[in-house]
């Protein structure tokens, strides 16, 4: 009853510590979500760039040891 009349204040340090811990945890989760979103955006940008620009590998002949030399075969005689 002493707390009701004003003799002693209630100890709120435990509640404050718990609220601070929750705030820190929420901040970590928010940062993790932002990192995941950023990674997904980077992957999507890489896929888009690969689709639009293609790749050098598509233009190289795969049936030679040195694909950059090309293929000397012709279709006709």
SVG drawing of the C-alpha trace seen along z (x, -y; Angstrom):
<svg xmlns="http://www.w3.org/2000/svg" viewBox="-3 -10 45 40">
<polyline fill="none" stroke="black" stroke-width="0.4" points="0.0,0.0 3.0,-2.3 3.3,-2.5 -0.3,-3.7 0.0,-6.6 3.3,-7.8 5.9,-6.5 7.9,-4.5 8.0,-4.5 7.4,-1.3 10.6,0.3 10.3,-0.1 13.8,0.8 12.9,4.4 10.1,3.1 12.4,0.5 15.1,3.1 12.5,5.4 11.2,2.6 14.8,1.7 15.5,5.3 12.4,5.5 13.4,2.2 16.8,3.6 15.3,6.9 12.9,5.0 15.7,2.9 17.7,6.0 14.7,7.5 14.1,4.3 17.8,4.2 17.6,7.9 14.5,7.3 16.1,4.4 19.2,6.4 17.0,9.2 15.1,6.7 18.3,5.1 19.7,8.6 16.6,9.5 16.7,6.2 20.3,6.8 19.6,10.3 16.6,9.0 18.8,6.3 21.4,8.8 18.8,11.1 17.4,8.1 20.9,7.0 21.7,10.6 18.4,10.8 18.8,7.4 22.5,7.6 22.9,11.3 26.3,12.8 29.6,13.2 29.4,16.9 26.4,17.2 28.4,15.9 31.3,18.4 31.6,21.8 31.3,24.6 32.8,27.3 36.4,26.0 39.0,25.9 39.5,22.2 35.9,21.0 37.1,17.5 38.7,18.8 35.3,19.8 34.4,22.6 35.9,23.2 33.3,25.6 30.9,24.5 27.6,25.9 28.3,26.2 31.0,28.0"/>
</svg>
